Amino acid sequence: MYNPTTNQLMDLGEAVLYEAMAIFDHCQAPDDFGIQHIHSEGAIFGGTNRLIWRPAQGFWPDPSYCTKRFLEKFKTYNP
């Protein structure tokens, strides 16, 4: 099994963070961005709007916590 270095983990964390920020910008909710929770399975970003990230699935919004506008704009996000 491959064990990532600390630098690789830091690079991954920065990439995930910047992508989440870009999604909030695209969804016209940059002021709602924040790190809600980090856990062993991934991370949750946002406040009113919640964006979930997991390594195997990538990013997706939690519809029970997102505004209609955020959800509609997320559908058009293309990194």
N, C-alpha and C positions, 0 to 999 in steps of 0.2 A: 504494500500500500504506500502511496506517495504522501509524504508529509510536506505541506506547503511551508515556505519560509515566512517569517514575520513580515518581510517586505512584500511578499506576494499577497498575504492577507490584507495588508494595509492598502495595496493597490486595488484589490477587489472591493474593499469597503469604500474607497473613494469613488470608484467607478459606479457602484450601486447608488451612492449618495448623490452624485452629480446627475445620474439618469433620473432619479426620483425628483430632483429639483427641476430638471428639464420638463418632466411630465406635468408638474404643478404649474410651471410657467405656461406650457401649451394649453392647459386646461383653465387658464385665466384665474388661477388661485395661488399666486406666489406667496401671498401673505399668510396663507393657511399651511405652508410647508413647515414641517418640524419632524423630529424623530419621536414617534409615539412609544415604540417598544422594540427592543432587540432581543431575540431569543434564539435558541439552538436551531430552530427550523427556518429562520429568516428574520424579517423586519417589517414593522408597520410604520408608515409615515403619515403625517397630516394631523389635522385637528377635526374640523367639521367634516372634511373629506378625508377618507382613509384609503391609503394606497398600500397594498400588501406586496411584499417581495419574498419569493422563495427561490432557491437556486434551481430547482428542477422546473418550476413553472414560470419564472420571471415575475413581471409586475401585473397586477390586476386591481381594480378598485373594488372596495366592499360596498355593494349597492345599498346596504342598509344604513351606511354612514355618509353617502355622497349626495351632493346636490345633483339635480337633473342636468344642469349645465356641465358640471364636471364629468358626468358619465357620458354625455353626448360628445364632448371634446375629446375624451379619452379614446373613443372609437376612431377618431381621426389621427391619433398620434402615430407617427411613423419615424422611428429613430434613424 
